[in-house]
Amino acid sequence: MNNNLEISELDRQFMRMACDIASENIDHGGGPFGAVIVKDGKIISTGGNTVTIDNDPTAYAEMNAIRRACSRVGNFKLDGCVIYSSCEPCPMCLSALYWAGISRIYYANTKNDAHDIDFDDSLIFQEINKPISERSIPCIHIDDPHAIDHFHKWQKNTDKVKY
């Protein structure tokens, strides 16, 4: 893995692969996005955007690649892995990449490039920064006295796997 901020020829090869996946994905009815997850110079998984194919709003290229990589390594953490994405990750994918423990994110097209072809995540970026009471989808807190019980149960569980 490249531990500095320089971009190597291998990085460029993996990025080209992510972009090729994006292009091929269009030919198969998917969106114009591709991703490659790599560890120690070896490909762990790839993914293309299959939102419309799978009728799944979470089936972005990065999410599909994360799911496959986690399945292959047998862990929900992808420590030491890097991702090459044909486009700057959206808020959902960026969050998932952080949760997965990806060590580095390389991307080709920017969110502005995506905006220019009608893939616009600016609403979500704006909504995240708003107070809950001002979000366009109402987020309503229901104070349920039993809701905290399962949190306490989790906290006391000595067999839990922390994540």
SULDALIN-V954362 format. One record per pair of residues at least 12 apart in sequence whose ideal C-beta (glycine too) atoms are under 8 Angstrom apart, sorted by the first residue. I is the first residue (numbers start at 1). J is the second residue. D is the distance in Angstrom with one decimal. If there is no record, write none. Layout:
# SULDALIN-V954362
<<I & J & D> <I & J & D>>
This chain:
# SULDALIN-V954362
<<1 & 38 & 7.8> <1 & 39 & 7.3> <1 & 40 & 6.2> <1 & 41 & 7.3> <1 & 80 & 6.6> <1 & 82 & 6.1> <1 & 103 & 6.9> <1 & 104 & 7.4> <2 & 82 & 7.7> <2 & 104 & 7.5> <7 & 106 & 7.7> <10 & 41 & 6.4> <11 & 84 & 7.3> <11 & 106 & 6.1> <14 & 36 & 5.2> <14 & 38 & 5.7> <14 & 43 & 7.7> <14 & 84 & 4.2> <14 & 106 & 7.4> <15 & 84 & 4.8> <15 & 86 & 7.8> <15 & 106 & 6.0> <15 & 108 & 5.7> <17 & 34 & 7.7> <17 & 36 & 5.2> <17 & 43 & 7.9> <17 & 46 & 7.4> <17 & 84 & 7.0> <18 & 34 & 4.5> <18 & 35 & 5.6> <18 & 36 & 4.8> <18 & 46 & 7.8> <18 & 61 & 7.8> <18 & 84 & 4.4> <18 & 85 & 5.9> <18 & 86 & 4.6> <18 & 108 & 7.0> <19 & 34 & 6.4> <19 & 86 & 4.8> <19 & 108 & 5.9> <20 & 34 & 6.9> <21 & 34 & 2.9> <21 & 35 & 7.2> <21 & 36 & 7.1> <21 & 46 & 5.7> <21 & 47 & 7.5> <21 & 48 & 5.2> <21 & 61 & 7.2> <21 & 86 & 7.1> <22 & 34 & 3.6> <22 & 48 & 6.8> <22 & 49 & 7.6> <22 & 61 & 7.1> <22 & 86 & 4.0> <22 & 87 & 7.7> <24 & 48 & 7.2> <25 & 48 & 3.5> <25 & 49 & 6.0> <25 & 50 & 7.7> <25 & 61 & 7.5> <28 & 48 & 7.5> <28 & 53 & 7.4> <29 & 52 & 6.7> <29 & 53 & 5.4> <30 & 48 & 5.1> <30 & 49 & 5.0> <30 & 50 & 5.1> <30 & 51 & 7.5> <30 & 52 & 6.9> <30 & 53 & 5.5> <31 & 48 & 7.7> <31 & 49 & 3.4> <31 & 50 & 7.8> <31 & 51 & 5.9> <31 & 52 & 6.9> <31 & 60 & 7.8> <31 & 61 & 7.7> <31 & 119 & 7.7> <32 & 49 & 7.2> <32 & 86 & 7.4> <32 & 87 & 7.9> <32 & 117 & 7.3> <33 & 48 & 6.8> <33 & 49 & 4.0> <33 & 60 & 6.5> <33 & 61 & 4.1> <33 & 62 & 7.9> <33 & 85 & 7.3> <33 & 86 & 5.4> <33 & 87 & 5.5> <34 & 46 & 7.1> <34 & 47 & 7.1> <34 & 48 & 5.2> <34 & 49 & 7.6> <34 & 61 & 5.1> <34 & 85 & 7.5> <34 & 86 & 4.6> <35 & 47 & 4.8> <35 & 48 & 7.8> <35 & 61 & 4.1> <35 & 62 & 4.7> <35 & 64 & 7.4> <35 & 65 & 4.1> <35 & 83 & 5.9> <35 & 84 & 6.7> <35 & 85 & 4.7> <35 & 86 & 7.0> <36 & 65 & 6.9> <36 & 83 & 7.0> <36 & 84 & 4.5> <37 & 65 & 5.0> <37 & 66 & 7.1> <37 & 68 & 7.9> <37 & 69 & 4.5> <37 & 78 & 6.7> <37 & 81 & 5.3> <37 & 82 & 7.3> <37 & 83 & 5.2> <37 & 84 & 7.9> <37 & 102 & 7.6> <38 & 81 & 6.6> <38 & 82 & 5.4> <38 & 83 & 7.7> <38 & 84 & 6.9> <39 & 78 & 7.6> <39 & 80 & 5.4> <39 & 81 & 4.6> <39 & 82 & 7.6> <40 & 80 & 7.1> <44 & 68 & 7.9> <44 & 69 & 4.5> <44 & 72 & 5.9> <44 & 73 & 6.6> <44 & 78 & 7.5> <44 & 81 & 6.1> <45 & 65 & 5.0> <45 & 66 & 7.8> <45 & 68 & 3.7> <45 & 69 & 4.0> <45 & 72 & 6.0> <46 & 65 & 5.9> <46 & 68 & 7.4> <47 & 60 & 8.0> <47 & 61 & 4.7> <47 & 62 & 6.7> <47 & 63 & 7.2> <47 & 64 & 3.2> <47 & 65 & 3.3> <47 & 66 & 7.6> <47 & 67 & 7.7> <47 & 68 & 6.3> <48 & 61 & 5.3> <48 & 64 & 6.7> <49 & 61 & 4.7> <49 & 64 & 7.6> <50 & 64 & 6.3> <58 & 92 & 6.8> <60 & 90 & 6.7> <60 & 92 & 6.8> <60 & 93 & 5.3> <61 & 85 & 6.6> <61 & 86 & 7.0> <61 & 93 & 8.0> <62 & 83 & 6.4> <62 & 85 & 5.6> <62 & 89 & 5.6> <62 & 93 & 3.9> <62 & 96 & 6.8> <62 & 97 & 6.5> <63 & 92 & 7.2> <63 & 93 & 6.0> <63 & 96 & 6.0> <65 & 83 & 6.8> <66 & 78 & 7.1> <66 & 96 & 5.6> <66 & 97 & 7.2> <66 & 100 & 5.4> <69 & 81 & 6.6> <69 & 100 & 7.8> <70 & 100 & 7.0> <76 & 100 & 7.2> <76 & 163 & 6.2> <77 & 100 & 6.5> <77 & 101 & 4.6> <77 & 163 & 7.5> <78 & 100 & 4.5> <78 & 101 & 5.5> <78 & 102 & 5.6> <79 & 101 & 4.7> <79 & 103 & 7.2> <80 & 103 & 6.0> <81 & 100 & 7.7> <81 & 101 & 7.8> <81 & 102 & 5.6> <81 & 103 & 6.6> <82 & 102 & 6.5> <82 & 103 & 5.9> <82 & 104 & 4.2> <82 & 105 & 7.3> <82 & 106 & 6.7> <83 & 97 & 6.3> <83 & 102 & 5.4> <83 & 104 & 7.6> <83 & 105 & 5.5> <83 & 106 & 6.9> <84 & 106 & 4.7> <84 & 107 & 7.7> <85 & 105 & 6.8> <85 & 106 & 7.0> <85 & 107 & 4.7> <85 & 108 & 7.3> <86 & 107 & 7.4> <86 & 108 & 5.2> <86 & 109 & 6.3> <87 & 107 & 6.1> <87 & 108 & 6.5> <87 & 109 & 4.2> <87 & 110 & 7.5> <87 & 111 & 7.6> <87 & 113 & 6.9> <87 & 114 & 5.4> <87 & 119 & 7.8> <88 & 107 & 4.5> <88 & 109 & 6.7> <88 & 110 & 5.0> <88 & 111 & 4.7> <88 & 114 & 7.2> <89 & 105 & 6.5> <89 & 107 & 6.7> <90 & 111 & 7.6> <90 & 121 & 4.6> <90 & 124 & 7.1> <91 & 121 & 6.1> <91 & 124 & 4.8> <91 & 125 & 6.2> <91 & 128 & 6.4> <92 & 124 & 7.8> <99 & 163 & 7.7> <123 & 136 & 7.6>>
